[in-house]
Amino acid sequence: MEFFWSLIGVLLVVEGIPWFLSPLTMKRLLVQLLPVPVRHLRLLGLLLMLAGLLTLYCARHILGG
């Protein structure tokens, strides 16, 4: 459980970096996403989750020995 919360903490730090360093750029990016169909955003989210799972699998089973 400690590992899980450590990962959540790292995730929050990484997600917060662009908002801290360049909030105006992040706002512009979000405005650019408004015309993108919800279906495409959902597909992007799914692909990112699958890429994350693949990365975790590789890290644990291939690189981890």
N, CA, C, O and CB atoms as a CASP TS submission, in Angstrom:
PFRMAT TS
TARGET T0000
AUTHOR 0000-0000-0000
METHOD Language model
MODEL 1
PARENT N/A
ATOM      1  N   MET     1       0.821  -1.191   0.000  1.00  0.00           N
ATOM      2  CA  MET     1       0.000   0.000   0.000  1.00  0.00           C
ATOM      3  C   MET     1       0.868   1.259   0.000  1.00  0.00           C
ATOM      4  O   MET     1       0.506   2.276  -0.592  1.00  0.00           O
ATOM      5  CB  MET     1      -0.936  -0.004   1.205  1.00  0.00           C
ATOM      6  N   GLU     2       2.010   1.177   0.668  1.00  0.00           N
ATOM      7  CA  GLU     2       2.930   2.321   0.691  1.00  0.00           C
ATOM      8  C   GLU     2       3.411   2.641  -0.721  1.00  0.00           C
ATOM      9  O   GLU     2       3.520   3.806  -1.100  1.00  0.00           O
ATOM     10  CB  GLU     2       4.138   2.036   1.616  1.00  0.00           C
ATOM     11  N   PHE     3       3.697   1.592  -1.494  1.00  0.00           N
ATOM     12  CA  PHE     3       4.147   1.781  -2.873  1.00  0.00           C
ATOM     13  C   PHE     3       3.071   2.476  -3.706  1.00  0.00           C
ATOM     14  O   PHE     3       3.373   3.368  -4.498  1.00  0.00           O
ATOM     15  CB  PHE     3       4.517   0.429  -3.506  1.00  0.00           C
ATOM     16  N   PHE     4       1.823   2.069  -3.525  1.00  0.00           N
ATOM     17  CA  PHE     4       0.708   2.671  -4.252  1.00  0.00           C
ATOM     18  C   PHE     4       0.624   4.161  -3.973  1.00  0.00           C
ATOM     19  O   PHE     4       0.507   4.960  -4.902  1.00  0.00           O
ATOM     20  CB  PHE     4      -0.610   1.991  -3.877  1.00  0.00           C
ATOM     21  N   TRP     5       0.683   4.543  -2.703  1.00  0.00           N
ATOM     22  CA  TRP     5       0.576   5.964  -2.351  1.00  0.00           C
ATOM     23  C   TRP     5       1.797   6.741  -2.821  1.00  0.00           C
ATOM     24  O   TRP     5       1.696   7.924  -3.143  1.00  0.00           O
ATOM     25  CB  TRP     5       0.404   6.130  -0.840  1.00  0.00           C
ATOM     26  N   SER     6       2.950   6.081  -2.860  1.00  0.00           N
ATOM     27  CA  SER     6       4.142   6.730  -3.406  1.00  0.00           C
ATOM     28  C   SER     6       3.952   7.025  -4.892  1.00  0.00           C
ATOM     29  O   SER     6       4.318   8.098  -5.370  1.00  0.00           O
ATOM     30  CB  SER     6       5.391   5.848  -3.189  1.00  0.00           C
ATOM     31  N   LEU     7       3.381   6.073  -5.612  1.00  0.00           N
ATOM     32  CA  LEU     7       3.110   6.285  -7.036  1.00  0.00           C
ATOM     33  C   LEU     7       2.110   7.417  -7.252  1.00  0.00           C
ATOM     34  O   LEU     7       2.277   8.231  -8.160  1.00  0.00           O
ATOM     35  CB  LEU     7       2.584   4.996  -7.672  1.00  0.00           C
ATOM     36  N   ILE     8       1.083   7.469  -6.428  1.00  0.00           N
ATOM     37  CA  ILE     8       0.097   8.550  -6.535  1.00  0.00           C
ATOM     38  C   ILE     8       0.783   9.893  -6.297  1.00  0.00           C
ATOM     39  O   ILE     8       0.517  10.862  -7.008  1.00  0.00           O
ATOM     40  CB  ILE     8      -1.068   8.345  -5.520  1.00  0.00           C
ATOM     41  N   GLY     9       1.661   9.953  -5.305  1.00  0.00           N
ATOM     42  CA  GLY     9       2.389  11.187  -5.022  1.00  0.00           C
ATOM     43  C   GLY     9       3.255  11.625  -6.188  1.00  0.00           C
ATOM     44  O   GLY     9       3.263  12.801  -6.550  1.00  0.00           O
ATOM     45  N   VAL    10       3.981  10.694  -6.774  1.00  0.00           N
ATOM     46  CA  VAL    10       4.828  11.013  -7.926  1.00  0.00           C
ATOM     47  C   VAL    10       3.962  11.476  -9.098  1.00  0.00           C
ATOM     48  O   VAL    10       4.307  12.436  -9.787  1.00  0.00           O
ATOM     49  CB  VAL    10       5.684   9.783  -8.336  1.00  0.00           C
ATOM     50  N   LEU    11       2.851  10.799  -9.319  1.00  0.00           N
ATOM     51  CA  LEU    11       1.940  11.187 -10.393  1.00  0.00           C
ATOM     52  C   LEU    11       1.446  12.623 -10.206  1.00  0.00           C
ATOM     53  O   LEU    11       1.414  13.395 -11.165  1.00  0.00           O
ATOM     54  CB  LEU    11       0.748  10.223 -10.453  1.00  0.00           C
ATOM     55  N   LEU    12       1.064  12.984  -8.989  1.00  0.00           N
ATOM     56  CA  LEU    12       0.580  14.337  -8.729  1.00  0.00           C
ATOM     57  C   LEU    12       1.678  15.377  -8.946  1.00  0.00           C
ATOM     58  O   LEU    12       1.415  16.460  -9.468  1.00  0.00           O
ATOM     59  CB  LEU    12       0.041  14.438  -7.305  1.00  0.00           C
ATOM     60  N   VAL    13       2.898  15.051  -8.550  1.00  0.00           N
ATOM     61  CA  VAL    13       4.015  15.977  -8.770  1.00  0.00           C
ATOM     62  C   VAL    13       4.235  16.183 -10.265  1.00  0.00           C
ATOM     63  O   VAL    13       4.358  17.318 -10.727  1.00  0.00           O
ATOM     64  CB  VAL    13       5.311  15.447  -8.101  1.00  0.00           C
ATOM     65  N   VAL    14       4.284  15.087 -11.020  1.00  0.00           N
ATOM     66  CA  VAL    14       4.522  15.180 -12.465  1.00  0.00           C
ATOM     67  C   VAL    14       3.382  15.932 -13.155  1.00  0.00           C
ATOM     68  O   VAL    14       3.627  16.751 -14.040  1.00  0.00           O
ATOM     69  CB  VAL    14       4.678  13.770 -13.078  1.00  0.00           C
ATOM     70  N   GLU    15       2.150  15.659 -12.757  1.00  0.00           N
ATOM     71  CA  GLU    15       1.002  16.347 -13.355  1.00  0.00           C
ATOM     72  C   GLU    15       0.983  17.829 -12.998  1.00  0.00           C
ATOM     73  O   GLU    15       0.474  18.642 -13.769  1.00  0.00           O
ATOM     74  CB  GLU    15      -0.299  15.691 -12.904  1.00  0.00           C
ATOM     75  N   GLY    16       1.524  18.186 -11.853  1.00  0.00           N
ATOM     76  CA  GLY    16       1.508  19.579 -11.420  1.00  0.00           C
ATOM     77  C   GLY    16       2.599  20.439 -12.030  1.00  0.00           C
ATOM     78  O   GLY    16       2.473  21.664 -12.055  1.00  0.00           O
ATOM     79  N   ILE    17       3.664  19.829 -12.521  1.00  0.00           N
ATOM     80  CA  ILE    17       4.805  20.589 -13.051  1.00  0.00           C
ATOM     81  C   ILE    17       4.400  21.547 -14.176  1.00  0.00           C
ATOM     82  O   ILE    17       4.742  22.727 -14.100  1.00  0.00           O
ATOM     83  CB  ILE    17       5.875  19.629 -13.560  1.00  0.00           C
ATOM     84  N   PRO    18       3.685  21.096 -15.220  1.00  0.00           N
ATOM     85  CA  PRO    18       3.338  22.047 -16.285  1.00  0.00           C
ATOM     86  C   PRO    18       2.434  23.179 -15.803  1.00  0.00           C
ATOM     87  O   PRO    18       2.546  24.306 -16.287  1.00  0.00           O
ATOM     88  CB  PRO    18       2.660  21.316 -17.422  1.00  0.00           C
ATOM     89  N   TRP    19       1.546  22.894 -14.862  1.00  0.00           N
ATOM     90  CA  TRP    19       0.652  23.930 -14.338  1.00  0.00           C
ATOM     91  C   TRP    19       1.427  24.965 -13.540  1.00  0.00           C
ATOM     92  O   TRP    19       1.077  26.145 -13.549  1.00  0.00           O
ATOM     93  CB  TRP    19      -0.440  23.306 -13.463  1.00  0.00           C
ATOM     94  N   PHE    20       2.468  24.538 -12.857  1.00  0.00           N
ATOM     95  CA  PHE    20       3.289  25.465 -12.075  1.00  0.00           C
ATOM     96  C   PHE    20       4.209  26.281 -12.977  1.00  0.00           C
ATOM     97  O   PHE    20       4.340  27.493 -12.801  1.00  0.00           O
ATOM     98  CB  PHE    20       4.119  24.697 -11.037  1.00  0.00           C
ATOM     99  N   LEU    21       4.847  25.617 -13.946  1.00  0.00           N
ATOM    100  CA  LEU    21       5.833  26.285 -14.793  1.00  0.00           C
ATOM    101  C   LEU    21       5.201  27.198 -15.840  1.00  0.00           C
ATOM    102  O   LEU    21       5.747  28.256 -16.153  1.00  0.00           O
ATOM    103  CB  LEU    21       6.690  25.258 -15.478  1.00  0.00           C
ATOM    104  N   SER    22       4.059  26.796 -16.379  1.00  0.00           N
ATOM    105  CA  SER    22       3.474  27.576 -17.470  1.00  0.00           C
ATOM    106  C   SER    22       1.950  27.476 -17.467  1.00  0.00           C
ATOM    107  O   SER    22       1.371  26.833 -18.343  1.00  0.00           O
ATOM    108  CB  SER    22       4.028  27.103 -18.818  1.00  0.00           C
ATOM    109  N   PRO    23       1.302  28.102 -16.500  1.00  0.00           N
ATOM    110  CA  PRO    23      -0.156  27.988 -16.423  1.00  0.00           C
ATOM    111  C   PRO    23      -0.883  28.575 -17.639  1.00  0.00           C
ATOM    112  O   PRO    23      -1.927  28.062 -18.041  1.00  0.00           O
ATOM    113  CB  PRO    23      -0.646  28.671 -15.175  1.00  0.00           C
ATOM    114  N   LEU    24      -0.340  29.643 -18.224  1.00  0.00           N
ATOM    115  CA  LEU    24      -1.003  30.224 -19.399  1.00  0.00           C
ATOM    116  C   LEU    24      -0.974  29.273 -20.593  1.00  0.00           C
ATOM    117  O   LEU    24      -1.951  29.168 -21.334  1.00  0.00           O
ATOM    118  CB  LEU    24      -0.340  31.548 -19.779  1.00  0.00           C
ATOM    119  N   THR    25       0.139  28.591 -20.772  1.00  0.00           N
ATOM    120  CA  THR    25       0.233  27.606 -21.853  1.00  0.00           C
ATOM    121  C   THR    25      -0.762  26.474 -21.629  1.00  0.00           C
ATOM    122  O   THR    25      -1.393  26.003 -22.575  1.00  0.00           O
ATOM    123  CB  THR    25       1.667  27.043 -21.955  1.00  0.00           C
ATOM    124  N   MET    26      -0.904  26.042 -20.391  1.00  0.00           N
ATOM    125  CA  MET    26      -1.856  24.971 -20.080  1.00  0.00           C
ATOM    126  C   MET    26      -3.287  25.423 -20.360  1.00  0.00           C
ATOM    127  O   MET    26      -4.093  24.647 -20.872  1.00  0.00           O
ATOM    128  CB  MET    26      -1.716  24.533 -18.608  1.00  0.00           C
ATOM    129  N   LYS    27      -3.607  26.675 -20.028  1.00  0.00           N
ATOM    130  CA  LYS    27      -4.949  27.191 -20.312  1.00  0.00           C
ATOM    131  C   LYS    27      -5.198  27.230 -21.816  1.00  0.00           C
ATOM    132  O   LYS    27      -6.284  26.879 -22.277  1.00  0.00           O
ATOM    133  CB  LYS    27      -5.130  28.597 -19.704  1.00  0.00           C
ATOM    134  N   ARG    28      -4.196  27.654 -22.579  1.00  0.00           N
ATOM    135  CA  ARG    28      -4.336  27.687 -24.040  1.00  0.00           C
ATOM    136  C   ARG    28      -4.544  26.278 -24.597  1.00  0.00           C
ATOM    137  O   ARG    28      -5.348  26.068 -25.505  1.00  0.00           O
ATOM    138  CB  ARG    28      -3.094  28.335 -24.688  1.00  0.00           C
ATOM    139  N   LEU    29      -3.813  25.326 -24.042  1.00  0.00           N
ATOM    140  CA  LEU    29      -3.959  23.938 -24.480  1.00  0.00           C
ATOM    141  C   LEU    29      -5.376  23.435 -24.215  1.00  0.00           C
ATOM    142  O   LEU    29      -5.974  22.779 -25.068  1.00  0.00           O
ATOM    143  CB  LEU    29      -2.933  23.037 -23.769  1.00  0.00           C
ATOM    144  N   LEU    30      -5.905  23.740 -23.048  1.00  0.00           N
ATOM    145  CA  LEU    30      -7.257  23.296 -22.729  1.00  0.00           C
ATOM    146  C   LEU    30      -8.292  23.927 -23.658  1.00  0.00           C
ATOM    147  O   LEU    30      -9.255  23.268 -24.052  1.00  0.00           O
ATOM    148  CB  LEU    30      -7.588  23.628 -21.280  1.00  0.00           C
ATOM    149  N   VAL    31      -8.101  25.186 -24.006  1.00  0.00           N
ATOM    150  CA  VAL    31      -9.019  25.846 -24.940  1.00  0.00           C
ATOM    151  C   VAL    31      -8.959  25.161 -26.305  1.00  0.00           C
ATOM    152  O   VAL    31      -9.982  25.020 -26.974  1.00  0.00           O
ATOM    153  CB  VAL    31      -8.674  27.354 -25.075  1.00  0.00           C
ATOM    154  N   GLN    32      -7.776  24.740 -26.715  1.00  0.00           N
ATOM    155  CA  GLN    32      -7.629  24.055 -28.002  1.00  0.00           C
ATOM    156  C   GLN    32      -8.326  22.697 -28.000  1.00  0.00           C
ATOM    157  O   GLN    32      -8.694  22.185 -29.058  1.00  0.00           O
ATOM    158  CB  GLN    32      -6.149  23.879 -28.340  1.00  0.00           C
ATOM    159  N   LEU    33      -8.508  22.113 -26.816  1.00  0.00           N
ATOM    160  CA  LEU    33      -9.163  20.807 -26.728  1.00  0.00           C
ATOM    161  C   LEU    33     -10.684  20.902 -26.822  1.00  0.00           C
ATOM    162  O   LEU    33     -11.347  19.895 -27.068  1.00  0.00           O
ATOM    163  CB  LEU    33      -8.779  20.128 -25.433  1.00  0.00           C
ATOM    164  N   LEU    34     -11.244  22.090 -26.631  1.00  0.00           N
ATOM    165  CA  LEU    34     -12.700  22.239 -26.649  1.00  0.00           C
ATOM    166  C   LEU    34     -13.357  21.720 -27.930  1.00  0.00           C
ATOM    167  O   LEU    34     -14.385  21.050 -27.837  1.00  0.00           O
ATOM    168  CB  LEU    34     -13.054  23.684 -26.464  1.00  0.00           C
ATOM    169  N   PRO    35     -12.819  21.994 -29.115  1.00  0.00           N
ATOM    170  CA  PRO    35     -13.495  21.494 -30.318  1.00  0.00           C
ATOM    171  C   PRO    35     -13.277  19.999 -30.593  1.00  0.00           C
ATOM    172  O   PRO    35     -13.931  19.434 -31.471  1.00  0.00           O
ATOM    173  CB  PRO    35     -13.029  22.280 -31.505  1.00  0.00           C
ATOM    174  N   VAL    36     -12.381  19.365 -29.865  1.00  0.00           N
ATOM    175  CA  VAL    36     -12.109  17.943 -30.096  1.00  0.00           C
ATOM    176  C   VAL    36     -13.302  17.133 -29.582  1.00  0.00           C
ATOM    177  O   VAL    36     -13.738  17.329 -28.447  1.00  0.00           O
ATOM    178  CB  VAL    36     -10.775  17.493 -29.387  1.00  0.00           C
ATOM    179  N   PRO    37     -13.829  16.232 -30.402  1.00  0.00           N
ATOM    180  CA  PRO    37     -14.978  15.432 -29.970  1.00  0.00           C
ATOM    181  C   PRO    37     -14.663  14.597 -28.723  1.00  0.00           C
ATOM    182  O   PRO    37     -13.546  14.111 -28.542  1.00  0.00           O
ATOM    183  CB  PRO    37     -15.431  14.515 -31.106  1.00  0.00           C
ATOM    184  N   VAL    38     -15.672  14.448 -27.880  1.00  0.00           N
ATOM    185  CA  VAL    38     -15.517  13.680 -26.643  1.00  0.00           C
ATOM    186  C   VAL    38     -15.056  12.263 -26.952  1.00  0.00           C
ATOM    187  O   VAL    38     -14.249  11.691 -26.219  1.00  0.00           O
ATOM    188  CB  VAL    38     -16.838  13.650 -25.850  1.00  0.00           C
ATOM    189  N   ARG    39     -15.566  11.706 -28.027  1.00  0.00           N
ATOM    190  CA  ARG    39     -15.189  10.341 -28.413  1.00  0.00           C
ATOM    191  C   ARG    39     -13.683  10.217 -28.621  1.00  0.00           C
ATOM    192  O   ARG    39     -13.076   9.226 -28.216  1.00  0.00           O
ATOM    193  CB  ARG    39     -15.927   9.926 -29.689  1.00  0.00           C
ATOM    194  N   HIS    40     -13.083  11.224 -29.253  1.00  0.00           N
ATOM    195  CA  HIS    40     -11.639  11.192 -29.496  1.00  0.00           C
ATOM    196  C   HIS    40     -10.858  11.339 -28.193  1.00  0.00           C
ATOM    197  O   HIS    40      -9.831  10.687 -28.006  1.00  0.00           O
ATOM    198  CB  HIS    40     -11.237  12.301 -30.478  1.00  0.00           C
ATOM    199  N   LEU    41     -11.338  12.186 -27.302  1.00  0.00           N
ATOM    200  CA  LEU    41     -10.663  12.353 -26.009  1.00  0.00           C
ATOM    201  C   LEU    41     -10.735  11.065 -25.191  1.00  0.00           C
ATOM    202  O   LEU    41      -9.772  10.684 -24.527  1.00  0.00           O
ATOM    203  CB  LEU    41     -11.291  13.520 -25.217  1.00  0.00           C
ATOM    204  N   ARG    42     -11.891  10.401 -25.249  1.00  0.00           N
ATOM    205  CA  ARG    42     -12.047   9.140 -24.529  1.00  0.00           C
ATOM    206  C   ARG    42     -11.111   8.079 -25.102  1.00  0.00           C
ATOM    207  O   ARG    42     -10.509   7.310 -24.353  1.00  0.00           O
ATOM    208  CB  ARG    42     -13.507   8.656 -24.593  1.00  0.00           C
ATOM    209  N   LEU    43     -10.989   8.037 -26.418  1.00  0.00           N
ATOM    210  CA  LEU    43     -10.079   7.087 -27.063  1.00  0.00           C
ATOM    211  C   LEU    43      -8.636   7.384 -26.671  1.00  0.00           C
ATOM    212  O   LEU    43      -7.861   6.466 -26.401  1.00  0.00           O
ATOM    213  CB  LEU    43     -10.238   7.137 -28.599  1.00  0.00           C
ATOM    214  N   LEU    44      -8.279   8.660 -26.640  1.00  0.00           N
ATOM    215  CA  LEU    44      -6.931   9.040 -26.212  1.00  0.00           C
ATOM    216  C   LEU    44      -6.673   8.578 -24.776  1.00  0.00           C
ATOM    217  O   LEU    44      -5.602   8.051 -24.473  1.00  0.00           O
ATOM    218  CB  LEU    44      -6.738  10.568 -26.325  1.00  0.00           C
ATOM    219  N   GLY    45      -7.655   8.776 -23.898  1.00  0.00           N
ATOM    220  CA  GLY    45      -7.516   8.321 -22.515  1.00  0.00           C
ATOM    221  C   GLY    45      -7.313   6.818 -22.431  1.00  0.00           C
ATOM    222  O   GLY    45      -6.470   6.344 -21.670  1.00  0.00           O
ATOM    223  N   LEU    46      -8.080   6.067 -23.209  1.00  0.00           N
ATOM    224  CA  LEU    46      -7.940   4.612 -23.229  1.00  0.00           C
ATOM    225  C   LEU    46      -6.556   4.204 -23.715  1.00  0.00           C
ATOM    226  O   LEU    46      -5.922   3.329 -23.125  1.00  0.00           O
ATOM    227  CB  LEU    46      -9.016   3.982 -24.116  1.00  0.00           C
ATOM    228  N   LEU    47      -6.088   4.832 -24.785  1.00  0.00           N
ATOM    229  CA  LEU    47      -4.760   4.502 -25.318  1.00  0.00           C
ATOM    230  C   LEU    47      -3.659   4.830 -24.317  1.00  0.00           C
ATOM    231  O   LEU    47      -2.689   4.082 -24.192  1.00  0.00           O
ATOM    232  CB  LEU    47      -4.511   5.253 -26.627  1.00  0.00           C
ATOM    233  N   LEU    48      -3.803   5.944 -23.605  1.00  0.00           N
ATOM    234  CA  LEU    48      -2.805   6.296 -22.591  1.00  0.00           C
ATOM    235  C   LEU    48      -2.811   5.294 -21.438  1.00  0.00           C
ATOM    236  O   LEU    48      -1.752   4.929 -20.927  1.00  0.00           O
ATOM    237  CB  LEU    48      -3.064   7.712 -22.057  1.00  0.00           C
ATOM    238  N   MET    49      -3.999   4.848 -21.027  1.00  0.00           N
ATOM    239  CA  MET    49      -4.069   3.839 -19.965  1.00  0.00           C
ATOM    240  C   MET    49      -3.427   2.531 -20.408  1.00  0.00           C
ATOM    241  O   MET    49      -2.695   1.904 -19.642  1.00  0.00           O
ATOM    242  CB  MET    49      -5.527   3.594 -19.552  1.00  0.00           C
ATOM    243  N   LEU    50      -3.700   2.118 -21.646  1.00  0.00           N
ATOM    244  CA  LEU    50      -3.100   0.882 -22.158  1.00  0.00           C
ATOM    245  C   LEU    50      -1.582   1.008 -22.262  1.00  0.00           C
ATOM    246  O   LEU    50      -0.858   0.060 -21.960  1.00  0.00           O
ATOM    247  CB  LEU    50      -3.693   0.529 -23.529  1.00  0.00           C
ATOM    248  N   ALA    51      -1.100   2.173 -22.689  1.00  0.00           N
ATOM    249  CA  ALA    51       0.348   2.393 -22.754  1.00  0.00           C
ATOM    250  C   ALA    51       0.953   2.335 -21.356  1.00  0.00           C
ATOM    251  O   ALA    51       2.044   1.793 -21.172  1.00  0.00           O
ATOM    252  CB  ALA    51       0.666   3.753 -23.419  1.00  0.00           C
ATOM    253  N   GLY    52       0.260   2.883 -20.382  1.00  0.00           N
ATOM    254  CA  GLY    52       0.738   2.818 -19.003  1.00  0.00           C
ATOM    255  C   GLY    52       0.789   1.394 -18.483  1.00  0.00           C
ATOM    256  O   GLY    52       1.757   1.000 -17.833  1.00  0.00           O
ATOM    257  N   LEU    53      -0.255   0.616 -18.769  1.00  0.00           N
ATOM    258  CA  LEU    53      -0.264  -0.784 -18.341  1.00  0.00           C
ATOM    259  C   LEU    53       0.852  -1.576 -19.011  1.00  0.00           C
ATOM    260  O   LEU    53       1.499  -2.403 -18.370  1.00  0.00           O
ATOM    261  CB  LEU    53      -1.616  -1.425 -18.651  1.00  0.00           C
ATOM    262  N   LEU    54       1.078  -1.327 -20.291  1.00  0.00           N
ATOM    263  CA  LEU    54       2.161  -2.004 -21.006  1.00  0.00           C
ATOM    264  C   LEU    54       3.516  -1.627 -20.412  1.00  0.00           C
ATOM    265  O   LEU    54       4.393  -2.478 -20.262  1.00  0.00           O
ATOM    266  CB  LEU    54       2.121  -1.654 -22.506  1.00  0.00           C
ATOM    267  N   THR    55       3.680  -0.362 -20.079  1.00  0.00           N
ATOM    268  CA  THR    55       4.927   0.092 -19.457  1.00  0.00           C
ATOM    269  C   THR    55       5.139  -0.587 -18.110  1.00  0.00           C
ATOM    270  O   THR    55       6.242  -1.044 -17.810  1.00  0.00           O
ATOM    271  CB  THR    55       4.917   1.619 -19.282  1.00  0.00           C
ATOM    272  N   LEU    56       4.082  -0.655 -17.296  1.00  0.00           N
ATOM    273  CA  LEU    56       4.192  -1.332 -15.998  1.00  0.00           C
ATOM    274  C   LEU    56       4.526  -2.805 -16.174  1.00  0.00           C
ATOM    275  O   LEU    56       5.364  -3.344 -15.452  1.00  0.00           O
ATOM    276  CB  LEU    56       2.890  -1.185 -15.204  1.00  0.00           C
ATOM    277  N   TYR    57       3.876  -3.457 -17.130  1.00  0.00           N
ATOM    278  CA  TYR    57       4.147  -4.865 -17.385  1.00  0.00           C
ATOM    279  C   TYR    57       5.609  -5.070 -17.774  1.00  0.00           C
ATOM    280  O   TYR    57       6.281  -5.954 -17.242  1.00  0.00           O
ATOM    281  CB  TYR    57       3.221  -5.399 -18.486  1.00  0.00           C
ATOM    282  N   CYS    58       6.095  -4.254 -18.701  1.00  0.00           N
ATOM    283  CA  CYS    58       7.488  -4.374 -19.146  1.00  0.00           C
ATOM    284  C   CYS    58       8.456  -4.109 -18.000  1.00  0.00           C
ATOM    285  O   CYS    58       9.460  -4.807 -17.856  1.00  0.00           O
ATOM    286  CB  CYS    58       7.766  -3.404 -20.302  1.00  0.00           C
ATOM    287  N   ALA    59       8.158  -3.111 -17.196  1.00  0.00           N
ATOM    288  CA  ALA    59       9.044  -2.773 -16.081  1.00  0.00           C
ATOM    289  C   ALA    59       9.116  -3.908 -15.073  1.00  0.00           C
ATOM    290  O   ALA    59      10.182  -4.180 -14.522  1.00  0.00           O
ATOM    291  CB  ALA    59       8.573  -1.495 -15.394  1.00  0.00           C
ATOM    292  N   ARG    60       8.003  -4.566 -14.829  1.00  0.00           N
ATOM    293  CA  ARG    60       7.979  -5.617 -13.813  1.00  0.00           C
ATOM    294  C   ARG    60       8.457  -6.964 -14.335  1.00  0.00           C
ATOM    295  O   ARG    60       9.173  -7.680 -13.635  1.00  0.00           O
ATOM    296  CB  ARG    60       6.590  -5.762 -13.264  1.00  0.00           C
ATOM    297  N   HIS    61       8.067  -7.317 -15.561  1.00  0.00           N
ATOM    298  CA  HIS    61       8.328  -8.671 -16.046  1.00  0.00           C
ATOM    299  C   HIS    61       9.517  -8.778 -16.988  1.00  0.00           C
ATOM    300  O   HIS    61      10.144  -9.835 -17.066  1.00  0.00           O
ATOM    301  CB  HIS    61       7.121  -9.190 -16.735  1.00  0.00           C
ATOM    302  N   ILE    62       9.833  -7.728 -17.690  1.00  0.00           N
ATOM    303  CA  ILE    62      10.936  -7.800 -18.650  1.00  0.00           C
ATOM    304  C   ILE    62      12.190  -7.161 -18.064  1.00  0.00           C
ATOM    305  O   ILE    62      13.251  -7.785 -18.029  1.00  0.00           O
ATOM    306  CB  ILE    62      10.550  -7.108 -19.975  1.00  0.00           C
ATOM    307  N   LEU    63      12.072  -5.932 -17.611  1.00  0.00           N
ATOM    308  CA  LEU    63      13.234  -5.233 -17.063  1.00  0.00           C
ATOM    309  C   LEU    63      13.542  -5.659 -15.637  1.00  0.00           C
ATOM    310  O   LEU    63      14.699  -5.656 -15.216  1.00  0.00           O
ATOM    311  CB  LEU    63      13.010  -3.737 -17.110  1.00  0.00           C
ATOM    312  N   GLY    64      12.504  -6.025 -14.894  1.00  0.00           N
ATOM    313  CA  GLY    64      12.678  -6.381 -13.490  1.00  0.00           C
ATOM    314  C   GLY    64      13.307  -7.739 -13.275  1.00  0.00           C
ATOM    315  O   GLY    64      13.713  -8.070 -12.161  1.00  0.00           O
ATOM    316  N   GLY    65      13.391  -8.517 -14.316  1.00  0.00           N
ATOM    317  CA  GLY    65      14.063  -9.792 -14.228  1.00  0.00           C
ATOM    318  C   GLY    65      13.179 -10.854 -13.730  1.00  0.00           C
ATOM    319  O   GLY    65      13.605 -12.001 -13.599  1.00  0.00           O
TER
END
